[in-house]
């Protein structure tokens, strides 16, 4: 089984890095779409952390995780 997650890195008001992950992301995520989503998260103050709201985009990537089930008896 393969899982894909969009991992977006932000900086909060105290300058600490915070990651926001979205599981089961579609294959068609483009750089433009990811930037648009991240800009919206920052401008609308969607998430508030212990260090305040997210104020700056830092990084973004798609993480792929593959799990191989092992039969047990």
N, C-alpha and C positions, 0 to 999 in steps of 0.2 A: 504494500500500500504506500502511495506517495502523497504527502501533504505539502501544500505550498502556502506560505504565509507572507504577507507584505509587512515588513518591519520598518516603521518610520521612526527616526530619531529626532528628538526635539531638545531644546534647551528651555528650562523654566526660568522664572523670574530671579531665582537665586543662582543661576548659571549652572545648574546640575543637569546632566543628560538624562532624558526620560525616553524610553521606547514604547511605542504603541504598535501592537500586532493585530493584524486582521487575518484570521484563518480562512482556508479554502478560497484563496484569491484566484480570480480567473487568469488565464494565460495571456489575455490581451491587455494587461496593464502596461501602459506606456509611461515614459518619463513625463510627458505633458500632463497626463491624467493624475499621476502620483503627486506632482507639484501642485496641481489644482486642489487636490484633496488636502494636502498638507497646508497650503495657504488658507483654505477654508477653516481648518482646525484652529490655526493660529488667530485668524481674524475674528472668528465667532467665539473664541475662548471656550471651546468645547470641553476641554479637560482641565481640571485644577488639581495640582499635586500638593504634597506637603510644602514644596518650595514655590508655590504659586502657579499661575497659569503658564501654559506653554507659549513662548514668545518668539522662538526662532527655529527654523528648520536646520538640522545638522546632517542627517544622512537618511538614506532610503535604500531598501533592497528587498529582493524576494529570496526567502530561505526555503529550501527544499529539503524535506525529511523523508527518507524511505525506511519503512519498517518491514522486515521479513518475519512473518509468523513462524514459530517453531512448534511442531506438534509435541505435546507432552502426554505421558501415559501414567 
